[in-house]
Amino acid sequence: MRNIDHVIAGSGGAGASRFGDVFDPNSGQVQARVGLGSAADLERAIAAAQAAQPAWAATNPQRRARVLFKFKELVEANMDALAHTLSSEHGKVIADSKGDIQRGLEVIEFACGIPHALKGEYTHGAGPGIDVYSMRMPVGIGAGITPFNFPGMIPMWMFGVAIACGNAFILKPSERDPSVPVRLAELMLEAGLPEGILQVVHGDKEMVDAILDHPAIGAVSFVGSSDIAQYVYSRGVAAGKRVQAMGGAKNHGIVMPDADLDQVVADLSGAAFGSAGERCMALPVVVPVGEKTADNLREKLIPAIDALRVGVSTDAEAHYGPVVNAAHKQRVENWIQTGVDEGAELVVDGRGFSLQGHEQGFFIGPSLFDRVTPQMQSYKEEIFGPVLQIVRAPDFETAVLLPSEHQYGNGVAIFTRNGHAAREFAARVEVGMVGINVPIPVPVAYHSFGGWKRSAFGDVNQHGMEGVRFWTKVKTITQRWPDGGVGDGANAFVIPTMG
């Protein structure tokens, strides 16, 4: 049985007393064990980070960027192996795994431009002989707590910018699929990153709490469910840290009567069911405006869903693979039953799906509900599986209100040929990321990612310049180099006071 260890000070841990099972979702079998760390393991990582971070912060930004450039090259050279490892533990198909890694690399590419992003502000002549300028300084030691659904992308979203800014970074990945984060840390060391700057500690709630409570960690980034995000935010802030905690989602796709329904169906097939729906930016709710739009959309959706191929992760023809583990499969199937019990019309039932030769795998077929209402619990909560719900809206105003009044506010999309409708919707909808004829509106790496309401806790978003602001603190300097004596008469610089 393969054991997955920490990466602390460039090597492994001291030996774990508790372990978590890492499954192969395609077969349902345990393929590895991951050692679950303790507060003592975190202390070792903190000590290594404290020893290494000052010299790394003093390294000029160009040289830090060169390490990231080399890391990017190494990840690209190892793309196939990383994708196969990711798929073997997560269950997503190889193409999705490569996309997972590639979207993370795009943030690494942004971080390679850190010399420009770290430039401060400067005012010449703020007073007689007085100049004022600002510097962005690293927070010191940062930490990231990442989910199972993007084990390549989200760690790179976090540590790429944090390390580029001069911080040391401690990553606590999901214990469900930890091998790719470990391999990324190894590749960073190979790229020339000093030991102690990027470390990986595995664990469960015990490790999470240790990270949130440790006084040496100045900033924590988290992605996961909303309840845990709120917990992480509250506990981290109470311990004096800056925290960004991204939570769950229930993204809506508004379909106007003038939309190209063939294109909408093609987009929904990928956005709702790709990666088995295990994405916070999936599109699990479609809102057709008007009964005619709804009937036509439903008619086109059914054959498209029937044509979806569910297969093992290595099946190049499969549209999606299994979910991550048996518990998650049961959770999704429970939500399907809840929808039935609440009175929604189950048009396509994905329960009971079995793949020949892989009967013990964690597979779920695609499901489609119609006539879902906002009062249903299955609508209010995140299902996080291959389930699409149709919520019919009589008019545009209702379509704007549905995502705006939902507890989550991560992403939303509108499908229309009408520029005015799209503009009005984008301006009025109470959601953090909006797609116009784009089903999964994840911003490019030089913009920022973040939702509203219970989809995000904290004031600063992920990556882009928002990420730079999160992983740095501003120092402002007011300086004078007078020609003559200091404080001579009219040349004296006086701070304004009240009175």
C-alpha positions as CSV (number, residue, x, y, z in Angstrom):
1,M,0.0,0.0,0.0
2,R,1.4,3.4,-1.1
3,N,1.8,6.0,1.7
4,I,1.5,9.7,0.9
5,D,3.6,11.9,3.2
6,H,4.0,15.5,4.0
7,V,6.6,17.8,2.3
8,I,8.2,19.6,5.2
9,A,11.6,21.3,4.8
10,G,12.0,19.5,1.5
11,S,11.4,16.0,2.9
12,G,8.7,13.9,4.5
13,G,7.1,13.9,7.9
14,A,8.1,12.2,11.1
15,G,5.6,9.4,10.7
16,A,1.9,9.5,11.2
17,S,-0.3,7.7,13.7
18,R,-3.5,8.3,11.8
19,F,-4.2,7.7,8.2
20,G,-6.9,8.5,5.6
21,D,-7.8,6.2,2.7
22,V,-7.3,7.5,-0.9
23,F,-9.6,5.7,-3.3
24,D,-9.6,5.0,-7.0
25,P,-13.1,6.2,-7.8
26,N,-13.1,4.1,-11.0
27,S,-12.8,0.8,-9.1
28,G,-14.0,1.8,-5.6
29,Q,-10.8,0.3,-4.2
30,V,-8.3,2.0,-1.7
31,Q,-5.1,2.7,-3.6
32,A,-3.1,4.6,-1.0
33,R,-3.0,6.0,2.5
34,V,-2.3,9.6,3.5
35,G,-0.8,10.3,6.8
36,L,-3.0,12.8,8.8
37,G,-0.7,15.3,10.5
38,S,-0.9,16.9,13.9
39,A,0.0,20.2,15.4
40,A,3.5,18.9,15.9
41,D,3.9,18.4,12.2
42,L,2.7,22.0,11.6
43,E,5.2,23.3,14.1
44,R,8.0,21.7,12.1
45,A,6.7,23.3,8.9
46,I,6.4,26.7,10.7
47,A,10.0,26.4,11.9
48,A,11.2,25.7,8.4
49,A,9.2,28.5,6.9
50,Q,10.5,31.0,9.5
51,A,14.0,30.0,8.7
52,A,13.6,30.4,5.0
53,Q,11.2,33.2,4.4
54,P,13.4,36.3,5.3
55,A,16.0,35.4,2.6
56,W,13.2,34.6,0.1
57,A,11.5,38.0,0.8
58,A,14.9,39.6,0.3
59,T,15.4,37.9,-3.1
60,N,14.5,40.4,-5.8
61,P,11.2,39.8,-7.6
62,Q,12.9,39.0,-10.9
63,R,14.7,36.0,-9.4
64,R,11.5,34.9,-7.6
65,A,9.8,35.0,-11.0
66,R,12.5,32.9,-12.6
67,V,11.7,30.1,-10.2
68,L,8.1,30.3,-11.2
69,F,9.0,30.3,-14.9
70,K,11.0,27.1,-14.3
71,F,8.2,25.6,-12.3
72,K,5.8,26.3,-15.2
73,E,8.1,24.5,-17.6
74,L,8.4,21.5,-15.3
75,V,4.6,21.2,-14.9
76,E,4.1,21.4,-18.6
77,A,6.8,18.7,-19.1
78,N,5.0,16.5,-16.6
79,M,1.5,17.3,-17.6
80,D,0.5,13.8,-18.7
81,A,1.7,12.1,-15.5
82,L,0.1,14.8,-13.3
83,A,-3.2,14.5,-15.2
84,H,-3.3,10.7,-14.9
85,T,-2.5,10.9,-11.1
86,L,-5.2,13.5,-10.6
87,S,-7.8,11.5,-12.5
88,S,-6.8,8.3,-10.6
89,E,-7.7,10.0,-7.3
90,H,-10.4,12.4,-8.2
91,G,-12.2,10.6,-10.9
92,K,-12.5,13.3,-13.5
93,V,-11.5,12.4,-17.1
94,I,-8.0,13.1,-18.3
95,A,-9.1,16.1,-20.4
96,D,-10.7,17.7,-17.4
97,S,-7.6,17.0,-15.3
98,K,-5.4,18.7,-17.8
99,G,-7.7,21.6,-17.8
100,D,-7.5,21.7,-14.0
101,I,-3.7,21.9,-14.2
102,Q,-3.7,24.4,-17.1
103,R,-6.0,26.9,-15.3
104,G,-3.6,26.7,-12.3
105,L,-0.7,27.3,-14.6
106,E,-2.4,30.5,-15.9
107,V,-2.1,32.0,-12.4
108,I,1.5,30.9,-12.3
109,E,2.0,32.8,-15.6
110,F,0.4,35.9,-14.0
111,A,2.6,35.5,-10.9
112,C,5.7,35.5,-13.2
113,G,4.9,39.1,-13.8
114,I,5.3,39.9,-10.1
115,P,8.0,42.6,-10.5
116,H,5.4,44.8,-12.2
117,A,2.5,43.8,-9.8
118,L,4.6,44.7,-6.7
119,K,5.3,48.3,-7.9
120,G,4.1,50.8,-5.3
121,E,2.9,54.4,-5.5
122,Y,5.2,57.5,-5.5
123,T,4.6,61.2,-5.0
124,H,7.4,63.5,-5.7
125,G,7.2,66.8,-3.9
126,A,4.4,66.1,-1.4
127,G,5.9,69.0,0.6
128,P,9.1,71.0,0.4
129,G,11.8,68.4,-0.2
130,I,9.3,65.7,0.8
131,D,8.6,62.5,-1.2
132,V,6.1,59.8,-0.2
133,Y,6.1,56.3,-1.6
134,S,4.6,52.9,-0.7
135,M,6.0,49.4,-0.8
136,R,4.1,46.0,-0.9
137,M,5.7,43.7,1.7
138,P,5.0,40.0,2.2
139,V,2.8,39.0,5.0
140,G,5.4,36.4,6.1
141,I,3.8,32.9,6.3
142,G,0.6,32.1,4.5
143,A,-1.5,29.0,4.4
144,G,-3.9,27.4,1.9
145,I,-6.6,24.9,2.7
146,T,-7.9,23.4,-0.6
147,P,-10.8,21.2,-1.7
148,F,-10.8,17.9,-3.5
149,N,-12.5,19.0,-6.7
150,F,-9.5,21.0,-8.2
151,P,-6.3,19.5,-6.6
152,G,-4.1,21.1,-9.2
153,M,-5.7,24.4,-10.0
154,I,-6.7,25.8,-6.6
155,P,-3.3,25.2,-4.8
156,M,-1.6,27.0,-7.7
157,W,-4.1,29.8,-7.5
158,M,-3.0,30.3,-3.9
159,F,0.7,29.5,-3.6
160,G,1.7,31.0,-7.0
161,V,0.9,34.5,-6.0
162,A,1.8,34.1,-2.3
163,I,5.3,32.8,-3.1
164,A,5.9,35.4,-5.9
165,C,5.1,38.1,-3.3
166,G,7.9,36.8,-1.0
167,N,6.0,34.7,1.4
168,A,6.5,31.2,2.7
169,F,3.4,29.0,2.1
170,I,2.0,26.0,3.9
171,L,-0.6,24.0,1.8
172,K,-3.1,21.7,3.4
173,P,-4.7,19.9,0.5
174,S,-7.8,17.6,0.6
175,E,-7.0,14.3,2.0
176,R,-9.2,12.7,-0.7
177,D,-6.7,13.3,-3.5
178,P,-3.4,14.6,-2.1
179,S,-0.8,13.2,-4.6
180,V,-0.9,16.1,-7.2
181,P,-0.3,18.8,-4.5
182,V,2.6,16.8,-3.2
183,R,4.1,16.5,-6.7
184,L,3.6,20.2,-7.4
185,A,5.6,21.0,-4.2
186,E,8.4,18.6,-5.4
187,L,8.5,20.3,-8.8
188,M,8.8,23.7,-7.1
189,L,11.9,22.4,-5.3
190,E,13.2,21.1,-8.5
191,A,12.7,24.5,-10.1
192,G,15.0,26.0,-7.4
193,L,12.6,27.1,-4.7
194,P,14.4,27.1,-1.3
195,E,13.3,24.4,1.1
196,G,10.7,25.7,3.6
197,I,9.1,28.2,1.2
198,L,6.4,25.7,-0.1
199,Q,5.4,22.9,2.2
200,V,2.6,20.4,2.2
201,V,0.9,19.1,5.4
202,H,-1.9,16.6,5.3
203,G,-4.7,16.3,7.8
204,D,-8.3,16.8,8.8
205,K,-10.0,19.2,11.2
206,E,-7.1,18.9,13.7
207,M,-4.7,20.3,11.1
208,V,-7.1,22.9,9.9
209,D,-7.6,24.2,13.5
210,A,-3.9,24.2,14.1
211,I,-3.4,26.4,11.0
212,L,-6.2,28.8,12.0
213,D,-4.9,29.2,15.5
214,H,-1.1,29.4,14.9
215,P,0.1,32.9,15.6
216,A,3.0,32.7,13.0
217,I,0.6,32.3,10.1
218,G,-0.5,35.7,8.9
219,A,-3.0,34.9,6.1
220,V,-5.2,31.9,5.2
221,S,-6.9,31.2,1.9
222,F,-9.6,28.5,1.8
223,V,-12.0,27.0,-0.7
224,G,-14.7,24.5,0.3
225,S,-18.3,24.3,1.4
226,S,-20.0,27.4,2.8
227,D,-20.5,26.1,6.4
228,I,-16.8,25.3,6.7
229,A,-15.8,28.5,4.9
230,Q,-17.7,30.5,7.5
231,Y,-16.0,28.5,10.3
232,V,-12.6,29.1,8.8
233,Y,-13.2,32.8,8.3
234,S,-14.6,33.3,11.8
235,R,-11.9,31.3,13.6
236,G,-9.0,32.7,11.5
237,V,-10.1,36.3,12.0
238,A,-10.6,35.8,15.7
239,A,-6.9,34.7,15.8
240,G,-5.9,37.9,14.1
241,K,-5.3,36.7,10.6
242,R,-6.5,38.0,7.3
243,V,-8.7,35.3,5.7
244,Q,-10.3,34.7,2.3
245,A,-12.8,31.8,2.5
246,M,-14.6,30.8,-0.7
247,G,-17.7,28.7,-0.2
248,G,-20.4,26.8,-2.1
249,A,-22.5,27.8,-5.0
250,K,-25.8,27.3,-6.8
251,N,-25.1,28.9,-10.2
252,H,-28.0,29.8,-12.5
253,G,-28.2,29.9,-16.3
254,I,-30.9,32.3,-17.5
255,V,-32.2,31.4,-21.0
256,M,-34.0,34.2,-22.7
257,P,-36.6,33.5,-25.4
258,D,-34.2,34.7,-28.1
259,A,-31.3,32.5,-27.1
260,D,-29.8,29.9,-29.5
261,L,-31.1,26.8,-27.8
262,D,-28.8,24.4,-29.6
263,Q,-25.8,26.3,-28.3
264,V,-27.4,26.5,-24.8
265,V,-27.9,22.8,-24.7
266,A,-24.3,22.2,-25.8
267,D,-23.1,24.6,-23.1
268,L,-25.3,23.0,-20.4
269,S,-24.0,19.5,-21.2
270,G,-20.6,20.5,-20.2
271,A,-21.3,23.1,-17.6
272,A,-23.9,21.0,-15.6
273,F,-22.4,17.5,-16.1
274,G,-18.7,18.0,-16.8
275,S,-16.4,16.7,-14.0
276,A,-19.5,15.0,-12.7
277,G,-20.8,18.4,-11.5
278,E,-18.1,18.6,-8.8
279,R,-17.3,22.2,-9.5
280,C,-18.3,25.4,-7.6
281,M,-18.7,27.0,-11.0
282,A,-20.8,24.3,-12.5
283,L,-24.2,25.4,-13.8
284,P,-26.7,23.1,-12.0
285,V,-29.8,25.4,-12.4
286,V,-31.2,26.5,-15.7
287,V,-33.9,29.2,-15.8
288,P,-35.8,29.4,-19.1
289,V,-37.9,32.5,-19.4
290,G,-41.4,31.7,-20.5
291,E,-43.2,28.4,-20.9
292,K,-42.5,28.1,-24.6
293,T,-38.7,28.5,-23.9
294,A,-38.9,26.0,-21.1
295,D,-40.7,23.4,-23.2
296,N,-38.4,23.8,-26.1
297,L,-35.3,23.6,-23.9
298,R,-36.5,20.5,-22.2
299,E,-37.2,18.8,-25.5
300,K,-33.7,19.5,-26.6
301,L,-32.0,18.6,-23.3
302,I,-33.4,15.1,-23.0
303,P,-31.6,13.6,-26.0
304,A,-28.5,15.5,-25.3
305,I,-28.4,14.1,-21.7
306,D,-29.1,10.6,-23.0
307,A,-26.1,11.0,-25.3
308,L,-23.7,11.7,-22.5
309,R,-21.1,9.0,-22.0
310,V,-20.1,8.2,-18.4
311,G,-16.9,6.2,-18.3
312,V,-13.6,5.6,-16.5
313,S,-11.3,8.5,-16.1
314,T,-9.0,7.2,-18.9
315,D,-11.8,6.8,-21.4
316,A,-11.1,9.5,-24.0
317,E,-14.6,9.3,-25.3
318,A,-16.2,9.8,-21.8
319,H,-17.8,13.1,-21.0
320,Y,-17.3,12.6,-17.3
321,G,-16.2,10.0,-14.8
322,P,-17.1,8.9,-11.3
323,V,-17.5,11.1,-8.3
324,V,-14.8,11.2,-5.7
325,N,-15.9,8.5,-3.2
326,A,-18.8,6.4,-2.0
327,A,-20.0,8.9,0.6
328,H,-20.3,11.6,-2.0
329,K,-22.1,9.3,-4.4
330,Q,-24.6,8.6,-1.7
331,R,-25.0,12.3,-0.8
332,V,-25.8,13.1,-4.5
333,E,-28.3,10.3,-4.7
334,N,-30.0,11.4,-1.5
335,W,-30.5,14.9,-3.0
336,I,-32.1,13.3,-6.0
337,Q,-34.5,11.5,-3.8
338,T,-35.2,14.7,-1.9
339,G,-36.1,16.5,-5.1
340,V,-38.5,13.7,-5.9
341,D,-40.0,13.9,-2.4
342,E,-40.5,17.6,-2.7
343,G,-42.5,17.2,-5.9
344,A,-40.1,18.1,-8.6
345,E,-40.5,16.2,-11.8
346,L,-37.5,13.8,-12.3
347,V,-37.2,13.7,-16.1
348,V,-34.0,11.7,-16.3
349,D,-32.9,9.6,-13.3
350,G,-29.1,8.9,-13.0
351,R,-29.3,6.7,-10.0
352,G,-28.5,3.1,-10.3
353,F,-26.0,3.6,-13.1
354,S,-23.5,0.8,-13.4
355,L,-20.4,0.6,-15.6
356,Q,-19.6,-2.9,-16.9
357,G,-16.4,-4.1,-15.4
358,H,-16.4,-1.2,-12.8
359,E,-19.5,-2.1,-10.9
360,Q,-17.9,-0.9,-7.6
361,G,-16.9,2.4,-9.0
362,F,-18.5,5.6,-7.8
363,F,-20.5,6.4,-10.9
364,I,-23.7,8.4,-11.2
365,G,-25.6,8.9,-14.4
366,P,-26.8,12.4,-15.4
367,S,-30.1,13.5,-13.9
368,L,-32.6,16.2,-15.0
369,F,-35.4,17.8,-12.9
370,D,-38.1,20.0,-14.2
371,R,-40.6,22.2,-12.4
372,V,-38.3,22.8,-9.5
373,T,-39.4,25.7,-7.3
374,P,-37.4,28.1,-5.1
375,Q,-39.1,26.7,-2.0
376,M,-37.5,23.3,-2.5
377,Q,-34.6,22.4,-0.3
378,S,-32.9,20.6,-3.2
379,Y,-32.9,24.0,-5.0
380,K,-31.6,25.9,-2.0
381,E,-28.6,23.7,-1.3
382,E,-25.6,22.7,-3.4
383,I,-25.9,19.2,-4.7
384,F,-22.4,19.1,-6.3
385,G,-23.1,16.2,-8.6
386,P,-24.3,15.5,-12.2
387,V,-27.8,16.9,-11.6
388,L,-29.5,19.7,-13.6
389,Q,-32.6,21.5,-12.3
390,I,-35.0,23.5,-14.5
391,V,-36.7,26.4,-12.7
392,R,-39.2,28.0,-14.9
393,A,-39.5,31.8,-14.8
394,P,-42.5,33.7,-16.3
395,D,-40.5,36.8,-17.1
396,F,-37.1,38.6,-17.0
397,E,-37.7,40.2,-13.6
398,T,-38.2,36.8,-12.0
399,A,-35.1,35.5,-13.7
400,V,-33.1,38.3,-12.2
401,L,-34.5,37.8,-8.7
402,L,-33.9,34.0,-8.6
403,P,-30.1,34.1,-8.4
404,S,-30.1,37.5,-6.6
405,E,-32.2,36.1,-3.7
406,H,-30.4,32.8,-3.4
407,Q,-28.2,32.3,-0.4
408,Y,-25.2,31.7,-2.8
409,G,-23.8,34.2,-5.1
410,N,-20.8,32.7,-6.9
411,G,-21.6,32.7,-10.6
412,V,-24.5,33.2,-13.0
413,A,-24.9,33.2,-16.8
414,I,-27.4,34.7,-19.2
415,F,-28.0,33.3,-22.7
416,T,-29.4,35.9,-25.1
417,R,-28.9,37.8,-28.4
418,N,-30.3,41.0,-26.8
419,G,-27.5,43.3,-25.7
420,H,-29.8,45.5,-23.6
421,A,-31.1,42.5,-21.7
422,A,-27.6,41.2,-21.1
423,R,-26.4,44.6,-19.9
424,E,-29.4,45.1,-17.5
425,F,-28.9,41.6,-16.1
426,A,-25.2,42.0,-15.5
427,A,-25.7,45.3,-13.7
428,R,-28.6,44.2,-11.5
429,V,-28.0,40.6,-10.6
430,E,-26.6,40.1,-7.1
431,V,-23.9,37.6,-7.9
432,G,-20.1,38.0,-8.0
433,M,-19.2,36.6,-11.4
434,V,-21.4,36.9,-14.5
435,G,-21.2,35.2,-17.8
436,I,-23.0,36.6,-20.9
437,N,-23.3,33.6,-23.3
438,V,-20.5,32.0,-21.3
439,P,-21.7,29.2,-19.1
440,I,-18.8,29.0,-16.7
441,P,-17.6,32.6,-16.1
442,V,-14.4,31.8,-14.3
443,P,-12.3,35.0,-14.9
444,V,-8.9,34.8,-16.6
445,A,-5.9,34.7,-14.2
446,Y,-5.1,38.5,-14.4
447,H,-8.6,39.3,-13.2
448,S,-9.9,37.9,-9.9
449,F,-12.2,35.1,-8.7
450,G,-14.8,35.5,-6.0
451,G,-18.5,35.3,-5.2
452,W,-20.9,37.1,-3.0
453,K,-23.1,36.2,0.0
454,R,-22.5,32.7,1.3
455,S,-20.2,32.0,-1.5
456,A,-17.3,34.0,-0.1
457,F,-16.3,35.3,3.3
458,G,-13.7,38.1,3.4
459,D,-13.1,41.2,1.4
460,V,-10.4,40.2,-1.1
461,N,-10.8,37.8,-4.0
462,Q,-8.5,35.0,-5.4
463,H,-5.6,35.6,-7.8
464,G,-5.1,38.6,-10.1
465,M,-4.2,41.9,-8.4
466,E,-6.7,41.0,-5.6
467,G,-4.4,38.1,-4.8
468,V,-1.4,40.4,-4.7
469,R,-3.2,42.6,-2.3
470,F,-4.2,39.7,-0.1
471,W,-0.7,38.3,0.2
472,T,1.0,41.6,0.8
473,K,0.8,44.5,3.3
474,V,1.4,48.1,2.4
475,K,4.2,50.1,4.0
476,T,4.2,53.9,3.3
477,I,7.3,56.0,3.6
478,T,7.5,59.8,4.0
479,Q,11.0,61.0,3.4
480,R,12.9,64.3,3.3
481,W,16.4,65.0,2.1
482,P,16.8,68.8,2.8
483,D,19.5,70.9,1.3
484,G,20.1,72.7,4.5
485,G,19.3,72.2,8.1
486,V,16.4,70.1,9.2
487,G,13.3,72.0,10.2
488,D,14.4,75.5,9.1
489,G,11.5,78.0,9.2
490,A,9.2,77.9,6.2
491,N,10.9,74.7,4.9
492,A,9.7,72.7,7.8
493,F,7.3,69.9,7.0
494,V,4.3,70.1,9.4
495,I,1.7,67.3,9.8
496,P,-1.7,69.0,9.7
497,T,-3.6,68.9,13.0
498,M,-7.0,69.8,14.2
499,G,-7.4,72.8,16.4
